[in-house]
Structures are given as C-alpha cells and as structure tokens.
Amino acid sequence: MKSTFLIVLCFPIVLVAQMGNQFPSIETHDLDEKKIVIPEDTKGKFTLVGVAFSEDAQEDLYSWSQPVFSEFMDENNLSSLVYDPNVHLILMFTGVNQLAFNKAKEQITEGTDENLRKNVVLYKGKMEDYRKTLKMKDRKVPHFFVLDKNGKIIFVAEGRYSRKTLETVGDLIED
C-alpha cells in the first residue's frame, strides 16, 4: 500500500468541520525546486498534509518529523513496510513573510535532515482562501489533514506531536 504524507500539529485537537470535503489545490515546491501540486499529484495514495504558516506553528510541525519518519518512512522499521507513505510538511509564506522567502528557504534547506528534504514543501502566495476553506483559525499551531486516495479530507487535527494522533493516522491509512 502506497500513501502520500504531508504533516502538521501542536496540542492535538481533532476537528471535524472539514472532513468529507475535497482538499483545495495548492502548488508547492520541495527543497530541490520540484513542483508538487496537492492533492492532484498525490491522488491514488493516502496523503497526510501538515500546514504551518507561522514560526510558532513551524516549530510544532517539526515535532512530528521524527515520529512520522520512524513510524511510516524508516526502512529499518517494520511498520513502515505496512504503510509506505510519502511525507510532506507544508511551510507557507504569505503576506509580508513572502519577503523573507529566499533567506528562509536557504536556512530551511541547510537545517533539514537529508532523509526529510523531499518531504518539506514550501508555498509562497495568498493564505486567506486556504485558511477559510480549511478552517485554520489559529496561526500559532500547525494544522494536520489526512486525505483519502481521491484527495478528500478524512481526518483533521492541530497541534504538537501526539502518539495517540499518530496511531489514529496509522489506522486510517492502513489498507
């Protein structure tokens, strides 16, 4: 079973407002400049989408990196053979933060573990449509979405890493 994974969270709170809706199309680029359009480029696989659009949220988003890598991506971990997802963390640069995009990208690229480079994706542009559609009210926490194989939202949470939330995600993406 193949899955695509994009991640975000702070004090995990499960939300239901967006569940059942199609995830809005968002054009991102990985740290090697490869364009990835979510959910179009992730259809056919489960997708975990993490979204951060502030420095506070970014730190909380990173709290998920190692646990997600260990659980779903580490080839030395038996459970990763069950899920085999792709993982992406979306860092959004909107408004005045767009001015710092190039410098921030350079720092993010230098500070990102080689194993996670293809999983960190960057977005530069308008945020309001995404905030409204995805009901992301709190800028200070990361937001987390699990998409089915057709790009529909099947799970929503926000906040820092939580083992319980990670287990829930694993149950959802296990075929």
N, C-alpha and C positions, 0 to 999 in steps of 0.2 A: 504494500500500500504506500503510495507516494502522497505527501502532503506538503503544502507550502505554508510557511510560518512567518508571521510578522508580529511583533510584540510590544506591550506597554502596560504599566501598573504602579500603585503607591500603598494604600491600606486597602487591600482588595475588597471592593464593593461590587456585588453582582447587580447589574442593571438589566431591565427587560424592555425598555422603551423602543430600541432599535431592532430587536430580534424579529426575524422574518422579513426584514427589508433588504433590498439589494445594497451592497456596499457601493458608495459612489466612486466613479472612476477617478483615479489620481495618478498623475505621471510623476515618477520619482527617478532618481539615478543612484546607482550604487557608488561606492568609493572609487571604483575604476571607470566611472562615467558610463556604465551600461544602463540604458533606459529600461525601466521596469514599470509597466502600467498595471496598477492593481484595480480591480480584480481580473481584468482581461488576460494578463499574462500568467495568472495563477489558476485559471479555471481548469477543472479536471482533477484538482487536488484540494484537500483541506488547506485552509490558509489561516494563519494566526497573524493578525495585524496589530502592531504596537505603535501608538502615536504619541509623540511628545512635542509640545510647541512652546516650552519654556525651559530655562536651565534647571529649575526645580524638578520639573517633570522628567527631564532627561536623566538626571541622577537616579530617580526612582525607576525609570525604564531600564537603566543599566543593571539594577538589582536583579533583573530577570535573566540577564545574559548567561551567566554561568550555569544556573539551574536548568535553563532551557537547553543549552548546549549539552550538558551532561545527560539529560533525560531523553532528548529527541535527536541529537546530532552526533554525539560521540560514538565513533565506530567501535570503540572498545567497550561500550556499554551495551549489554544485551537488549535492553528496552528500546534502544534507538533502531534496532532491526525491525521492531514491530511497527514503529511509526514512520520513520524515514522522511521527516518533513524538511522543507526549506524554511529558514527563519530570516525575517527581516524586521529591523527596528526602524520606524519612520521618524526622522527628526525634521520638524517643519520650521522653515524660516519664513516668517510672514511680517508684514508691516515694516517697521524700521529695522527689524532684525535681518532683513534681506541685505542691508548694507554690510553686515559682518559675515555674510555667507562664505566668501572665499577664504578668509582667515580662519573661520570656524571649521570649514571643510578640511583645511590643511591640518589643523590641530586634531580633529576627529580622526582623520586618516592616520596620523602619526600615533595616536593613542589607542587605536583599535587593534586588538589581537588579530593576528593573521587568520586564525580559524573563523573569525566573525566578519571579516572585511566584506564579503559578498552579501552579508545579511543586514548590514547597516545601509539604509537608503535615505536620501535627502530629498526634500521637497522645498521649492522656493516659489512663493506666489501668495495668492489670497487665501485666507483661512476661514472667513466668515461662513461661506457656503458649507464647508466641511464641519465646522463647529455646530452649525444649525442642523444639518442633516443627520449628523451622528450624535447630536445632543451632548457634546463635550463642553460642559459649562465651566468646569474648574481648570484653569490654565496651569495650575501648580501641580497637577497629578497627570501621570500618563494614562492613556486610555487603551483598552485591550479589546480586540474583536476576533472572534473565531468565525470564519466563513466556511460554508459548505463548498462542495466541488463546483457549484454554479455561481459562487460569489454572494450568496445570501448570508446575512448575519445570523448565526445560531447561538452565539454566546457573547456577552458583553461584561466587562469588569473594568475597574480602575484601581490604581494604587501600586504600592510596593509588592515585591515578590511574596507569594504565599504558597506553601506546599499544597494546601487544600485546593486552591485555584488551579495549580499546575496539574494535579491529579484529575480534576474535573475536565480540563482541556484534553488530557490524555484519553479519558473515557470517551469524549466526543469525537476525537479524530481516529480512534481505533476502529478499523473496518471489521 
